[in-house]
Structure formats: C-alpha cells, structure tokens
Amino acid sequence: MSYVEEFCEDIAIINQGEVVLAGQLKEIKKEYGIMLTPKFDIMVAKNKPELEKIKAIPDLEMVDQDHISMTFMLKANDVIFGHMKELDEIHYQHIDDQHPDSLRFLRDTEALIGKQIHIHQSQYKSVDCVCRTFGFLKGAYGARCTDILKRRERKDWERKNPGRHTYYWGLDCTEKKRCDGIVRAMPEFDHRFPLIERGLTKGDAHEIANRLGLKRPAMYDLGYNNNNCIGCIKGGIGYWNKIRKDFPDVFASRAKLERDLGRYILKDSNGNPLWLDELDPERGSDVKEINNLECSIMCEITVKESEVNK
C-alpha cells in the first residue's frame, strides 16, 4: 500500500462519464472503507452503502471477496490497442519455424482491433532453408536467418512503398538502451515505442491482453520469454536444453544442421564450440518465464486511463 499512496494522492471512480466517487485517497479510505491494493484494484467494505453503486459500474468486475469486503478490478478494453487502431497498416512476417499458434494469435488480434494484418513470407520460408542455402548460421552482425527472412523482406516492402514511415516497436521499459540503436540505424523513418512510453513491461502487456480476452501465443505458456522461431539460432545454452525437452525433433534437426555445415550455434566462455549433439543436458540457466498474471503499477494505470478516456 505504501508505494501506491506515494504514487497518487487522489482517485476517482467514473461510470460512463459520471464521477461516482472522487477525492483524496486517505480520506476516501477513512470515510468509505475503500482501499487500493498495490495492483490498483478497488477494495470496498461490504457494510458501506456505496458498495451497490460501485457494483453497478459496468467497467468494473468483481475479482475477489471475503466476509468483510469485495475487490473490483477495472476491465480492460480495446482502447488499450489505440496505437494499433491508429496505424495505416499492420504487417506480419511469417516464418515456417514459428509455432502454429502464432497465426491463431494473429487472427484473434485482427478480430479484437478490427483491422487486417498483412502476412508476408520470404521465398526461403524457413531457418533451415536459409542456413543451407547460404552456408551460414550467425556471426558478429547477427543470424543470417533474421537478415533474409525478416530484414530483407521489410526492405523490399519499403522499396515498393517509399515514404517516411513510422514504425512501432514492441520493446518494453527494460530495453530502453536498444531504442537509440534502432533510431540511429534507421534515421530515414520515425519510431514509436508504446510500451516504453507508458513504462510497461512484457508482463504488463501480457496481462493487458489477458484482460482483453486475447490469449497470448503458446510459446509463452510453454515457458519461453519470446515468441521467436522454435529453435532460434540466437538462443543460449539454457534455451537449447529446453528446446531439447519440448521440441526434440527441432533440436535433432538443428544439431544435424550444425554438422552438415560445419558451423556451431553455441560456444563456451572461452570461445570454444559447443555442438548441440554434445551439449550437456544439465547445462545452462533456466529460461525466464513471463508471467501474465502479474501486472505492475504502470499496467494498471494504462488500463485505468483507457477506461477514463474511452
């Protein structure tokens, strides 16, 4: 509670433009038995007359109760996706190595925001095809598959559609340092970072999607912290040992790819190769899972602002 009170002194509960309750947080808590949890949920004592009025607000949903109080949470709505609705076009670069559920997520997103997402795909289609065609896995400037399957396709679209475009990037508030690099590398375009602008983490974004009824891609539910290709060339030791367990056929295919090309994906701290077919199954740190059931204070503020401004 302490850091919530430090963050805001006043609150307002608004129902369809009408302020139902407003004032200083401490005074409202004292007079009405209402309090905010660290996640900005609204807790109301059951013996207070304002309870029925608050229960009638359609934009609140009851998420918990006990014998003395009820806890409500602001519902998310598609205003959260305001950035998406403002976009002229949304494009998705498909790769055969993506989890099949990625396309389900794409279609669900289209239905939610009411806008078509254009799907593109390179003629090379897959990571294996790129690596075998060009005889290369990755180097100091990144993975060859990223360059061919994503970057080259984007540049081809830019040539066909000249202009000063604005790109929206999904970097979160923990990745601010990467923004400068993107801006420097692509000065001919404008750039927006909506998660960073609102101080949101990936976990926040997942929780917002969850509140909207949008199921996140399956790779996150499997415990991965990115929805990259299955068997991403840029993954580390812990990642590859998880792939070994979850997708053994992909692990075996990448191990064969290494041997066929005579090139390796991993190396140890001394720069020596670590071939996948010789990798100790116990090596590497666990992949950090993104929990979509945790939401920071900025996530709650974003949801709150969207409800107030809709």
C-alpha positions, 0 to 999 in steps of 0.5 A, a space after each residue: 500500500 505504501 508505494 501506491 499512496 506515494 504514487 497518487 494522492 487522489 482517485 476517482 471512480 467514473 461510470 460512463 462519464 459520471 464521477 461516482 466517487 472522487 477525492 483524496 485517497 486517505 480520506 476516501 479510505 477513512 470515510 468509505 472503507 475503500 482501499 487500493 491494493 498495490 495492483 490498483 484494484 478497488 477494495 470496498 467494505 461490504 457494510 458501506 452503502 456505496 458498495 451497490 453503486 460501485 457494483 453497478 459500474 459496468 467497467 468494473 468486475 468483481 475479482 475477489 471477496 471475503 466476509 468483510 469486503 469485495 475487490 473490483 478490478 477495472 476491465 480492460 478494453 480495446 482502447 488499450 490497442 489505440 496505437 494499433 487502431 491508429 496505424 495505416 497498416 499492420 504487417 506480419 512476417 511469417 516464418 515456417 519455424 514459428 509455432 502454429 499458434 502464432 497465426 491463431 494469435 494473429 487472427 484473434 488480434 485482427 478480430 479484437 482491433 478490427 483491422 487486417 494484418 498483412 502476412 508476408 513470407 520470404 521465398 526461403 520460408 524457413 531457418 533451415 532453408 536459409 542456413 543451407 542455402 547460404 552456408 551460414 548460421 550467425 556471426 558478429 552482425 547477427 543470424 543470417 536467418 533474421 537478415 533474409 527472412 525478416 530484414 530483407 523482406 521489410 526492405 523490399 516492402 519499403 522499396 515498393 512503398 517509399 515514404 517516411 514511415 513510422 514504425 512501432 516497436 514492441 520493446 518494453 521499459 527494460 530495453 530502453 538502451 536498444 531504442 537509440 540503436 534502432 533510431 540511429 540505424 534507421 534515421 530515414 523513418 520515425 519510431 514509436 515505442 508504446 510500451 516504453 512510453 507508458 513504462 510497461 513491461 512484457 508482463 504488463 502487456 501480457 496481462 493487458 491482453 489477458 484482460 482483453 480476452 486475447 490469449 497470448 501465443 503458446 510459446 509463452 505458456 510453454 515457458 519461453 520469454 519470446 515468441 521467436 522461431 522454435 529453435 532460434 539460432 540466437 538462443 543460449 545454452 539454457 534455451 537449447 536444453 529446453 528446446 531439447 525437452 519440448 521440441 526434440 525433433 527441432 533440436 535433432 534437426 538443428 544439431 544435424 544442421 550444425 554438422 552438415 555445415 560445419 558451423 556451431 550455434 553455441 560456444 563456451 566462455 572461452 570461445 570454444 564450440 559447443 555442438 548441440 549433439 554434445 551439449 550437456 543436458 544439465 547445462 545452462 540457466 533456466 529460461 525466464 518465464 513471463 508471467 501474465 498474471 502479474 501486472 505492475 503499477 504502470 499496467 494498471 494505470 494504462 488500463 485505468 486511463 483507457 477506461 477514463 478516456 474511452 
